[in-house]
Amino acid sequence: MTADRSPTMLLALVVWLCALPFVFLLVMPLLGFRAALGVALALLLGIALVCWALCSVGRSPRGIAP
């Protein structure tokens, strides 16, 4: 990971951490702890993939994501 992508990945991690309580509040009463943990990890993977796609694939000639 290069230095210019670090703030973007850090922001993605903060977004995931902020969404984590809502995931556990909504999923845990209905499906239990293991399902809530699975949803939380899937959310982390999804956010990381979107962040990676925007950082590496979506580069314009000027060097910024569209």
Distance bins in CASP14 RR format, pairs under 12 A and 6 or more apart:
PFRMAT RR
TARGET T0000
AUTHOR 0000-0000-0000
RMODE 2
METHOD distances of the structure
MODEL  1
1 7 0 0 0 0 0 1 0 0 0 0 0
1 8 0 0 0 0 1 0 0 0 0 0 0
1 9 1 0 0 1 0 0 0 0 0 0 0
1 10 0 0 0 0 0 1 0 0 0 0 0
1 12 0 0 0 0 0 1 0 0 0 0 0
1 48 0 0 0 0 0 1 0 0 0 0 0
1 51 0 0 0 0 0 1 0 0 0 0 0
1 52 0 0 0 0 1 0 0 0 0 0 0
1 55 0 0 0 0 1 0 0 0 0 0 0
1 56 0 0 0 0 1 0 0 0 0 0 0
2 8 0 0 0 0 0 1 0 0 0 0 0
2 9 0 0 0 0 0 1 0 0 0 0 0
2 55 0 0 0 0 1 0 0 0 0 0 0
2 56 0 0 0 0 1 0 0 0 0 0 0
2 59 0 0 0 0 0 1 0 0 0 0 0
2 63 0 0 0 0 0 1 0 0 0 0 0
3 9 0 0 0 0 0 1 0 0 0 0 0
3 10 0 0 0 0 0 1 0 0 0 0 0
4 55 0 0 0 0 1 0 0 0 0 0 0
4 56 0 0 0 0 0 1 0 0 0 0 0
4 59 0 0 0 0 0 1 0 0 0 0 0
4 63 0 0 0 0 1 0 0 0 0 0 0
4 64 0 0 0 0 0 1 0 0 0 0 0
4 65 0 0 0 0 0 1 0 0 0 0 0
5 11 0 0 0 0 0 1 0 0 0 0 0
5 12 0 0 0 0 0 1 0 0 0 0 0
5 48 0 0 0 0 0 1 0 0 0 0 0
5 51 0 0 0 0 1 0 0 0 0 0 0
5 52 0 0 0 0 1 0 0 0 0 0 0
5 53 0 0 0 0 0 1 0 0 0 0 0
5 54 0 0 0 0 1 0 0 0 0 0 0
5 55 1 0 1 0 0 0 0 0 0 0 0
5 56 0 0 0 0 1 0 0 0 0 0 0
5 59 0 0 0 0 0 1 0 0 0 0 0
5 63 0 0 0 0 0 1 0 0 0 0 0
5 65 0 0 0 0 0 1 0 0 0 0 0
6 12 0 0 0 0 0 1 0 0 0 0 0
6 13 0 0 0 0 0 1 0 0 0 0 0
6 51 0 0 0 0 0 1 0 0 0 0 0
6 55 0 0 0 0 0 1 0 0 0 0 0
7 13 0 0 0 0 0 1 0 0 0 0 0
7 14 0 0 0 0 0 1 0 0 0 0 0
7 51 0 0 0 0 0 1 0 0 0 0 0
7 55 0 0 0 0 0 1 0 0 0 0 0
8 14 0 0 0 0 0 1 0 0 0 0 0
8 15 0 0 0 0 0 1 0 0 0 0 0
8 47 0 0 0 0 0 1 0 0 0 0 0
8 48 0 0 0 0 0 1 0 0 0 0 0
8 50 0 0 0 0 0 1 0 0 0 0 0
8 51 1 0 1 0 0 0 0 0 0 0 0
8 52 0 0 0 0 1 0 0 0 0 0 0
8 53 0 0 0 0 0 1 0 0 0 0 0
8 54 1 0 0 1 0 0 0 0 0 0 0
8 55 1 0 1 0 0 0 0 0 0 0 0
8 56 0 0 0 0 0 1 0 0 0 0 0
8 58 0 0 0 0 0 1 0 0 0 0 0
8 64 0 0 0 0 0 1 0 0 0 0 0
8 65 0 0 0 0 1 0 0 0 0 0 0
9 15 0 0 0 0 0 1 0 0 0 0 0
9 16 0 0 0 0 0 1 0 0 0 0 0
9 44 0 0 0 0 0 1 0 0 0 0 0
9 47 0 0 0 0 1 0 0 0 0 0 0
9 48 1 0 0 1 0 0 0 0 0 0 0
9 49 0 0 0 0 0 1 0 0 0 0 0
9 50 0 0 0 0 0 1 0 0 0 0 0
9 51 1 0 1 0 0 0 0 0 0 0 0
9 52 0 0 0 0 1 0 0 0 0 0 0
9 54 0 0 0 0 0 1 0 0 0 0 0
9 55 1 0 0 1 0 0 0 0 0 0 0
9 56 0 0 0 0 0 1 0 0 0 0 0
10 16 0 0 0 0 0 1 0 0 0 0 0
10 17 0 0 0 0 0 1 0 0 0 0 0
10 47 0 0 0 0 0 1 0 0 0 0 0
10 48 0 0 0 0 0 1 0 0 0 0 0
10 51 0 0 0 0 1 0 0 0 0 0 0
10 55 0 0 0 0 0 1 0 0 0 0 0
11 17 0 0 0 0 0 1 0 0 0 0 0
11 18 0 0 0 0 0 1 0 0 0 0 0
11 47 0 0 0 0 1 0 0 0 0 0 0
11 48 0 0 0 0 0 1 0 0 0 0 0
11 50 0 0 0 0 0 1 0 0 0 0 0
11 51 0 0 0 0 1 0 0 0 0 0 0
11 54 0 0 0 0 0 1 0 0 0 0 0
11 55 0 0 0 0 0 1 0 0 0 0 0
12 18 0 0 0 0 0 1 0 0 0 0 0
12 19 0 0 0 0 0 1 0 0 0 0 0
12 43 0 0 0 0 0 1 0 0 0 0 0
12 44 0 0 0 0 1 0 0 0 0 0 0
12 45 0 0 0 0 0 1 0 0 0 0 0
12 46 0 0 0 0 1 0 0 0 0 0 0
12 47 1 0 1 0 0 0 0 0 0 0 0
12 48 1 0 0 1 0 0 0 0 0 0 0
12 49 0 0 0 0 1 0 0 0 0 0 0
12 50 1 0 0 1 0 0 0 0 0 0 0
12 51 1 0 1 0 0 0 0 0 0 0 0
12 52 0 0 0 0 1 0 0 0 0 0 0
12 53 0 0 0 0 0 1 0 0 0 0 0
12 54 0 0 0 0 1 0 0 0 0 0 0
12 55 0 0 0 0 1 0 0 0 0 0 0
13 19 0 0 0 0 0 1 0 0 0 0 0
13 20 0 0 0 0 0 1 0 0 0 0 0
13 43 0 0 0 0 0 1 0 0 0 0 0
13 44 0 0 0 0 1 0 0 0 0 0 0
13 47 0 0 0 0 1 0 0 0 0 0 0
13 48 0 0 0 0 1 0 0 0 0 0 0
13 51 0 0 0 0 1 0 0 0 0 0 0
14 20 0 0 0 0 0 1 0 0 0 0 0
14 44 0 0 0 0 0 1 0 0 0 0 0
14 47 0 0 0 0 0 1 0 0 0 0 0
14 51 0 0 0 0 0 1 0 0 0 0 0
15 22 0 0 0 0 0 1 0 0 0 0 0
15 43 0 0 0 0 1 0 0 0 0 0 0
15 44 0 0 0 0 0 1 0 0 0 0 0
15 46 0 0 0 0 0 1 0 0 0 0 0
15 47 1 0 0 1 0 0 0 0 0 0 0
15 48 0 0 0 0 0 1 0 0 0 0 0
15 50 0 0 0 0 0 1 0 0 0 0 0
15 51 0 0 0 0 1 0 0 0 0 0 0
16 22 0 0 0 0 0 1 0 0 0 0 0
16 23 0 0 0 0 1 0 0 0 0 0 0
16 39 0 0 0 0 0 1 0 0 0 0 0
16 40 0 0 0 0 1 0 0 0 0 0 0
16 41 0 0 0 0 1 0 0 0 0 0 0
16 42 0 0 0 0 0 1 0 0 0 0 0
16 43 1 0 0 1 0 0 0 0 0 0 0
16 44 1 0 1 0 0 0 0 0 0 0 0
16 45 0 0 0 0 1 0 0 0 0 0 0
16 46 0 0 0 0 1 0 0 0 0 0 0
16 47 1 0 1 0 0 0 0 0 0 0 0
16 48 0 0 0 0 1 0 0 0 0 0 0
16 49 0 0 0 0 0 1 0 0 0 0 0
16 50 0 0 0 0 0 1 0 0 0 0 0
16 51 0 0 0 0 1 0 0 0 0 0 0
17 23 0 0 0 0 0 1 0 0 0 0 0
17 24 0 0 0 0 0 1 0 0 0 0 0
17 40 0 0 0 0 0 1 0 0 0 0 0
17 43 0 0 0 0 0 1 0 0 0 0 0
17 44 0 0 0 0 1 0 0 0 0 0 0
17 47 0 0 0 0 0 1 0 0 0 0 0
18 43 0 0 0 0 0 1 0 0 0 0 0
18 47 0 0 0 0 0 1 0 0 0 0 0
19 25 0 0 0 0 0 1 0 0 0 0 0
19 26 0 0 0 0 0 1 0 0 0 0 0
19 27 0 0 0 0 0 1 0 0 0 0 0
19 39 0 0 0 0 0 1 0 0 0 0 0
19 40 0 0 0 0 1 0 0 0 0 0 0
19 42 0 0 0 0 0 1 0 0 0 0 0
19 43 1 0 0 1 0 0 0 0 0 0 0
19 44 0 0 0 0 1 0 0 0 0 0 0
19 46 0 0 0 0 0 1 0 0 0 0 0
19 47 0 0 0 0 1 0 0 0 0 0 0
20 26 0 0 0 0 0 1 0 0 0 0 0
20 27 0 0 0 0 0 1 0 0 0 0 0
20 28 0 0 0 0 0 1 0 0 0 0 0
20 36 0 0 0 0 1 0 0 0 0 0 0
20 37 0 0 0 0 0 1 0 0 0 0 0
20 38 0 0 0 0 0 1 0 0 0 0 0
20 39 0 0 0 0 1 0 0 0 0 0 0
20 40 1 0 1 0 0 0 0 0 0 0 0
20 41 0 0 0 0 0 1 0 0 0 0 0
20 43 1 0 0 1 0 0 0 0 0 0 0
20 44 0 0 0 0 1 0 0 0 0 0 0
20 47 0 0 0 0 0 1 0 0 0 0 0
21 27 0 0 0 0 0 1 0 0 0 0 0
21 28 0 0 0 0 0 1 0 0 0 0 0
21 36 0 0 0 0 0 1 0 0 0 0 0
21 40 0 0 0 0 0 1 0 0 0 0 0
22 28 0 0 0 0 0 1 0 0 0 0 0
22 36 0 0 0 0 0 1 0 0 0 0 0
22 39 0 0 0 0 0 1 0 0 0 0 0
22 40 0 0 0 0 0 1 0 0 0 0 0
22 43 0 0 0 0 1 0 0 0 0 0 0
23 29 0 0 0 0 0 1 0 0 0 0 0
23 30 0 0 0 0 0 1 0 0 0 0 0
23 31 0 0 0 0 0 1 0 0 0 0 0
23 32 0 0 0 0 0 1 0 0 0 0 0
23 33 0 0 0 0 0 1 0 0 0 0 0
23 35 0 0 0 0 0 1 0 0 0 0 0
23 36 1 0 0 1 0 0 0 0 0 0 0
23 37 0 0 0 0 1 0 0 0 0 0 0
23 38 0 0 0 0 1 0 0 0 0 0 0
23 39 1 0 1 0 0 0 0 0 0 0 0
23 40 1 0 1 0 0 0 0 0 0 0 0
23 41 0 0 0 0 1 0 0 0 0 0 0
23 42 0 0 0 0 1 0 0 0 0 0 0
23 43 1 0 0 1 0 0 0 0 0 0 0
23 44 0 0 0 0 1 0 0 0 0 0 0
23 47 0 0 0 0 0 1 0 0 0 0 0
24 30 0 0 0 0 0 1 0 0 0 0 0
24 31 0 0 0 0 0 1 0 0 0 0 0
24 32 0 0 0 0 1 0 0 0 0 0 0
24 33 0 0 0 0 1 0 0 0 0 0 0
24 34 0 0 0 0 0 1 0 0 0 0 0
24 35 0 0 0 0 0 1 0 0 0 0 0
24 36 1 0 1 0 0 0 0 0 0 0 0
24 37 0 0 0 0 1 0 0 0 0 0 0
24 38 0 0 0 0 0 1 0 0 0 0 0
24 39 0 0 0 0 1 0 0 0 0 0 0
24 40 1 0 0 1 0 0 0 0 0 0 0
24 43 0 0 0 0 0 1 0 0 0 0 0
25 32 0 0 0 0 0 1 0 0 0 0 0
25 36 0 0 0 0 1 0 0 0 0 0 0
25 39 0 0 0 0 0 1 0 0 0 0 0
25 40 0 0 0 0 0 1 0 0 0 0 0
26 32 0 0 0 0 0 1 0 0 0 0 0
26 35 0 0 0 0 0 1 0 0 0 0 0
26 36 0 0 0 0 1 0 0 0 0 0 0
26 39 0 0 0 0 1 0 0 0 0 0 0
26 40 0 0 0 0 0 1 0 0 0 0 0
26 43 0 0 0 0 0 1 0 0 0 0 0
27 33 0 0 0 0 1 0 0 0 0 0 0
27 34 0 0 0 0 0 1 0 0 0 0 0
27 35 1 0 1 0 0 0 0 0 0 0 0
27 36 1 0 1 0 0 0 0 0 0 0 0
27 37 0 0 0 0 1 0 0 0 0 0 0
27 38 0 0 0 0 1 0 0 0 0 0 0
27 39 1 0 1 0 0 0 0 0 0 0 0
27 40 0 0 0 0 1 0 0 0 0 0 0
27 41 0 0 0 0 0 1 0 0 0 0 0
27 42 0 0 0 0 0 1 0 0 0 0 0
27 43 0 0 0 0 0 1 0 0 0 0 0
28 34 0 0 0 0 1 0 0 0 0 0 0
28 35 1 0 0 1 0 0 0 0 0 0 0
28 36 1 0 1 0 0 0 0 0 0 0 0
28 37 0 0 0 0 1 0 0 0 0 0 0
28 38 0 0 0 0 0 1 0 0 0 0 0
28 39 0 0 0 0 1 0 0 0 0 0 0
28 40 0 0 0 0 1 0 0 0 0 0 0
29 35 0 0 0 0 0 1 0 0 0 0 0
29 36 0 0 0 0 1 0 0 0 0 0 0
30 36 0 0 0 0 1 0 0 0 0 0 0
30 39 0 0 0 0 0 1 0 0 0 0 0
31 37 0 0 0 0 0 1 0 0 0 0 0
31 38 0 0 0 0 1 0 0 0 0 0 0
31 39 0 0 0 0 1 0 0 0 0 0 0
32 38 0 0 0 0 0 1 0 0 0 0 0
32 39 0 0 0 0 0 1 0 0 0 0 0
32 40 0 0 0 0 0 1 0 0 0 0 0
33 39 0 0 0 0 0 1 0 0 0 0 0
33 40 0 0 0 0 0 1 0 0 0 0 0
34 40 0 0 0 0 0 1 0 0 0 0 0
34 41 0 0 0 0 0 1 0 0 0 0 0
35 41 0 0 0 0 0 1 0 0 0 0 0
35 42 0 0 0 0 0 1 0 0 0 0 0
36 42 0 0 0 0 0 1 0 0 0 0 0
36 43 0 0 0 0 0 1 0 0 0 0 0
37 43 0 0 0 0 0 1 0 0 0 0 0
37 44 0 0 0 0 0 1 0 0 0 0 0
38 44 0 0 0 0 1 0 0 0 0 0 0
38 45 0 0 0 0 1 0 0 0 0 0 0
39 45 0 0 0 0 0 1 0 0 0 0 0
39 46 0 0 0 0 0 1 0 0 0 0 0
40 46 0 0 0 0 0 1 0 0 0 0 0
40 47 0 0 0 0 0 1 0 0 0 0 0
41 47 0 0 0 0 0 1 0 0 0 0 0
41 48 0 0 0 0 0 1 0 0 0 0 0
42 48 0 0 0 0 0 1 0 0 0 0 0
42 49 0 0 0 0 0 1 0 0 0 0 0
43 49 0 0 0 0 0 1 0 0 0 0 0
43 50 0 0 0 0 0 1 0 0 0 0 0
44 50 0 0 0 0 0 1 0 0 0 0 0
44 51 0 0 0 0 0 1 0 0 0 0 0
45 51 0 0 0 0 0 1 0 0 0 0 0
45 52 0 0 0 0 0 1 0 0 0 0 0
46 52 0 0 0 0 1 0 0 0 0 0 0
46 53 0 0 0 0 1 0 0 0 0 0 0
46 54 0 0 0 0 0 1 0 0 0 0 0
47 53 0 0 0 0 0 1 0 0 0 0 0
47 54 0 0 0 0 0 1 0 0 0 0 0
48 54 0 0 0 0 0 1 0 0 0 0 0
48 55 0 0 0 0 0 1 0 0 0 0 0
48 56 0 0 0 0 0 1 0 0 0 0 0
49 55 0 0 0 0 0 1 0 0 0 0 0
49 56 0 0 0 0 0 1 0 0 0 0 0
49 57 0 0 0 0 0 1 0 0 0 0 0
50 56 0 0 0 0 0 1 0 0 0 0 0
50 57 0 0 0 0 0 1 0 0 0 0 0
50 58 0 0 0 0 0 1 0 0 0 0 0
50 65 0 0 0 0 0 1 0 0 0 0 0
51 57 0 0 0 0 0 1 0 0 0 0 0
51 58 0 0 0 0 0 1 0 0 0 0 0
51 65 0 0 0 0 0 1 0 0 0 0 0
52 58 0 0 0 0 0 1 0 0 0 0 0
52 65 0 0 0 0 0 1 0 0 0 0 0
53 59 0 0 0 0 0 1 0 0 0 0 0
53 65 0 0 0 0 1 0 0 0 0 0 0
53 66 0 0 0 0 0 1 0 0 0 0 0
54 60 0 0 0 0 0 1 0 0 0 0 0
54 63 0 0 0 0 0 1 0 0 0 0 0
54 64 0 0 0 0 0 1 0 0 0 0 0
54 65 1 0 1 0 0 0 0 0 0 0 0
54 66 0 0 0 0 1 0 0 0 0 0 0
55 63 0 0 0 0 0 1 0 0 0 0 0
55 64 0 0 0 0 0 1 0 0 0 0 0
55 65 1 0 0 1 0 0 0 0 0 0 0
55 66 0 0 0 0 0 1 0 0 0 0 0
56 63 0 0 0 0 0 1 0 0 0 0 0
56 65 0 0 0 0 1 0 0 0 0 0 0
57 65 0 0 0 0 1 0 0 0 0 0 0
57 66 0 0 0 0 0 1 0 0 0 0 0
58 64 0 0 0 0 1 0 0 0 0 0 0
58 65 1 0 1 0 0 0 0 0 0 0 0
58 66 1 0 0 1 0 0 0 0 0 0 0
59 65 1 0 0 1 0 0 0 0 0 0 0
59 66 0 0 0 0 1 0 0 0 0 0 0
60 66 1 0 1 0 0 0 0 0 0 0 0
END
